[in-house]
Amino acid sequence: MLALAAGIGGYYYLGDQTLLVRVLVLLGAVAVTVVIAMQSEPGRAAWEFTKEARQELRKVVWPTRKETRK
């Protein structure tokens, strides 16, 4: 959470920089936060849950546009 907070703080601290630089700093902080989270057991469990949820979504038979309108 500290890395993410630092990224948000950096976004506002660099207010005089271009939007591209500010967004890159924020995305870098998010990437660092994800890497740190994946090193913990809750982070790995959340990733595993996400993968399983995607697999279940692929099994669903979704209605066509025409079926949805009816």
Helices and strands as residue ranges (DSSP letters): H 2-13, H 19-37, H 41-59, H 65-69
